[in-house]
Amino acid sequence: MSSIWVKAWMRTPKVNCGLCGRAACTGFARALVVGQLGLDDCPILGLLDYRNLRAELEAMINGDSTPRMGIAPELPEGGVLFTQPCKDTNDRVMAELSLHNGVEPGESMRFAVFDPRTLCDLMNCLQSQFDLVKCSRDLGYGRADVDEMNITVLQDGRINMRRVKNRDQVMNVFGKLERALVGATICNCCGCDLLSILSGCVEPVDGDRHTVYDAGTNMSIDEKRAQLPIRRADVELTLDENAEHALNLIRSLADHLESGMAQLLDGSIKLFRAASSEKARCSLVELITNPSLYGNETLLLKVLALVRVVYDALCGISELAEILTFTPKEAHDAILKFVSLAQSGELALQLEATDDQTHVLAYAHSLRLNRAVRLLQEWVR
Ligand code: SF4
């Protein structure tokens, strides 16, 4: 059965515009469920076409399905909770590990450890390194096999391994899994995943820092670097011969974004397909899990966060192209004004009050472009 957060997210507009103060609707859904934000904080839910979703969300938050806060457990050194012999074989052991999301033991946990959608996006990138990778976005449950070993990943951060050879194998596999999946850990202050926070699009709530900066069990996030803009020069300097690959991925997505915005503005766009970000995402996960690059996690996760923002902007272009198709020509100028401002990164995160549904949606989707353009401006600076 889906968790309350997944159920709430399924009823959000899924526009990921950031007008509610969260980078994406997943963060809004979590903040709504725990009462940090209200339905009125999402202007899209105020539109006529979204009234059913709003009513369903209202029923959810007024019902008795509010989750109870958990308490962050004690983590043993290295995150290994225990090992014991497997019941079905004498020469293999079982291990239960925990991925830390930055909440200190004994403190209240507002949310789960993993964002299920981000978790599955990242897990699916492990196909080349593990066999039989499966992940359920509804349940926040992942599974992978390697060398007779069975691994399960749970939404609460636990990673169970069965039929493991020895402790070295446990730590070796955990090291890779942790680096691949830490981007999906949820911040206890705002309900956003680490990748959203590393993109710089979410301010901390209830305090002066994001708790998820302390995520990681056998690796750590460099908080200072996490708060700096991500720049091409840093990647070139830090990753040496591995840099070219990462740079090419960003270049190709950025070109696609640029040509999409130009097509919107010159009226040549009919149907726009967002380029798949999967290849770029998985290439970066491969770099993050490469032991020779251990120590560069924060930088690589920031590049991954950038890829995700640019991909989201490409999805925004598809939506804008569709809006233009169904909107009378005389209304196009107002929409294209938003796109034009977004093209130079000058669209403000402030929506003027209006009842015009097309206007609000065009603005919201243009904000997705604006966010990507701003990050890309920093990237090349
Ligand atoms: S304001 Fe935008 S990001 Fe926030 S919930 Fe609404 S549609 Fe999603």
Residues whose N, C-alpha, C, O or C-beta is under 5 A from the ligand:
A	BS01	SF4	T12 P13 K14 V15 N16 C17 G18 L19 C20 R22 A23 A24 C25 F28 D41 C42 P43 I44
